[in-house]
Amino acid sequence: MTIKEFGLEDYEAVIALWEHAGLKRSRSDSRQAFEQMLKQDADLFLVACEGDDLIGTVLGRYDGLRGWVSRLAVDRRYRAQGVGKQLMQELERRLQAKGCPRVCLFIEPDNARVETFYQQFGYDRRELLLMEKWL
């Protein structure tokens, strides 16, 4: 398995993986949004590949105050084989190299079973109220 930075040539495979992994698709998952994201955090959007197959993703962001983890997904055939762990470790390494002091993530309520996965990396639960507005 290799981990590399996302490139636009990976767009269709990433969207397919997210859909098969059960991640909800958002309006912000457009190709244009990905192009914009690559201008800011290209080195924090990672994909894992096995040969020519894209088998995992993690999307990281850094806003200068904290890092963000989103869209961690692993192909069902490769789960429990360390793919997600390696993606998280690489993302955290890259965030730390940028001087990032804290990393946060959200877990959708219907995906709460992944909480124990993140706890193994030292993430603690913190109750928050999320508000959003689409512009």
LINTA-V6886 format. One record per residue. N is the residue number from 1. OMEGA is omega in whole degrees, -180 to 180 (none if undefined). NEAR is the number of other ideal C-beta (glycine too) atoms within 12 Angstrom. D_FIRST is the distance of its C-alpha to the first C-alpha in Angstrom with 1 decimal. Layout:
n omega near d_first
N OMEGA NEAR D_FIRST
N OMEGA NEAR D_FIRST
This chain:
n omega near d_first
1 175 24 0.0
2 175 19 3.8
3 -180 29 6.9
4 176 23 10.0
5 177 27 13.5
6 171 34 14.8
7 -177 21 17.1
8 176 23 19.9
9 179 17 18.5
10 -171 30 15.9
11 -176 25 19.0
12 -180 16 19.7
13 179 25 16.2
14 180 35 16.2
15 179 25 19.7
16 179 20 19.0
17 180 35 16.2
18 180 30 18.7
19 179 20 21.5
20 179 22 19.8
21 178 29 18.8
22 177 19 22.4
23 -180 26 22.5
24 178 18 25.8
25 -177 19 26.0
26 175 18 28.2
27 -179 11 30.3
28 179 19 28.3
29 -180 24 25.2
30 177 15 26.9
31 180 17 25.5
32 178 14 28.3
33 178 20 27.3
34 178 30 23.7
35 179 16 25.4
36 -180 16 27.5
37 -180 30 24.7
38 177 23 23.0
39 -175 13 26.2
40 -172 19 26.1
41 -177 29 22.6
42 -177 24 20.2
43 -179 25 18.2
44 176 35 17.9
45 -172 39 16.5
46 174 41 12.7
47 176 41 10.2
48 -178 39 6.6
49 171 28 5.6
50 -172 20 4.7
51 179 10 7.3
52 -177 10 10.2
53 174 20 9.7
54 -172 35 9.7
55 180 36 8.9
56 177 42 10.0
57 165 44 12.5
58 -179 47 14.8
59 178 39 17.9
60 176 40 19.7
61 174 32 23.2
62 -177 30 25.6
63 -179 18 29.3
64 178 15 30.7
65 -179 15 31.7
66 174 18 28.6
67 179 31 25.0
68 176 28 24.0
69 173 38 21.0
70 174 31 20.9
71 171 39 19.0
72 180 40 16.2
73 177 38 15.0
74 176 35 12.4
75 -177 30 12.8
76 -179 17 15.2
77 -176 15 13.5
78 -180 27 10.5
79 -179 22 13.0
80 177 12 14.0
81 176 18 10.6
82 -179 20 10.2
83 179 35 8.2
84 179 34 11.6
85 -180 25 12.5
86 177 27 9.8
87 179 41 10.8
88 -180 37 14.4
89 180 25 14.3
90 178 32 13.2
91 179 41 15.7
92 178 31 18.4
93 -180 22 17.9
94 177 28 18.5
95 179 32 21.4
96 179 18 23.0
97 178 15 22.9
98 -178 22 25.0
99 -179 13 27.5
100 -177 25 26.6
101 -173 15 28.7
102 180 21 27.8
103 -179 32 25.1
104 175 25 26.2
105 175 33 24.9
106 173 26 26.6
107 177 25 26.1
108 -178 18 27.9
109 -179 11 30.5
110 178 10 29.2
111 -174 21 25.7
112 -179 14 27.2
113 -179 14 25.3
114 -178 28 22.3
115 -179 19 24.7
116 176 13 23.8
117 -178 27 20.1
118 179 27 21.3
119 180 16 24.0
120 177 15 21.6
121 178 24 20.9
122 178 13 24.6
123 179 23 25.3
124 178 14 28.9
125 176 16 30.5
126 -178 14 33.1
127 179 8 35.3
128 172 10 35.8
129 -179 7 37.4
130 173 12 35.5
131 178 6 37.6
132 176 10 36.5
133 176 5 38.3
134 179 7 37.0
135 none 5 38.7
